[in-house]
Amino acid sequence: MVVADLHVHTTNSDGSLTLATVPEAAERAGVEAVAITDHGRVHPELDRPLTRRDGIEIVHGIELGVTTGAIRVDLLGYGVRRSERLLELLETVQAGRVERAREIVARVENELGVDLDVDVEPGVHRTHIARAIDRSDAPYDYRRARDELIGDGCPCHVPRPVPGFDRGRRVLSAACGLVGLAHPLRYADPERALALTADLDAVELDYPYESAVDLAPVVAAIDAHDLVPTGGSDAHDDRLGRAGVDRATYDRVRSKILD
């Protein structure tokens, strides 16, 4: 039984929930704890690793994209404690996101002859641009904009600079109680991605993949490296609890955060 959804996004990055609406969504889903894991940002309203709001425990987390040079992956940090090194890294990440968003918007507007109504500011994500394209006069809805126009390899795509794996892991490990690999079977080379867990504390085991997957390689990595198996819905909407962890596993996560 899922008692904690450890992968949720808010309007602080590209989700639809605010921190104030998370408890109600969690209650509807029947979960007792939620990790806020916004892309490359700490949540401004969370000042402790763990907080209770309206009966729901909130884990201050973060999702950070990193690269080894050969592969780009996402790391999930749980139990964030702000540090100078973390804030410096995230400032660089957000500056890169803003510059990239400006270039994507310019490309779309030049390509399609439309004006996009989108705020290009820290926290901006391709999701915001795709929504703006959907609202515009462009002949693309949200999904087609993501898949055919601004997604990886598409005509208006712009690559985003991300920190190296080693730097990202070190900074997150110093600031968080637990650092793991997000959705390991979503990457083009899951084997190479899972090899990185040798230097991590956890890996996301329960995740709502779009099609059936073989979790055996993830379980093997958990056994080989004594990893904590995390899980979450990767919610960008208000539907929580589609994936997560049971009480025993959440207790492990919690103890790492409070260590």
Beta strands, then each sheet from edge to edge (+ up, - down):
strand 1: 4-8
strand 2: 33-36
strand 3: 50-53
strand 4: 56-67
strand 5: 72-78
strand 6: 178-181
strand 7: 202-206
strand 8: 228-231
sheet 1: 1+ 2+ 4+ 3-
sheet 2: 1+ 2+ 4+ 5- 6+ 7+ 8+
end
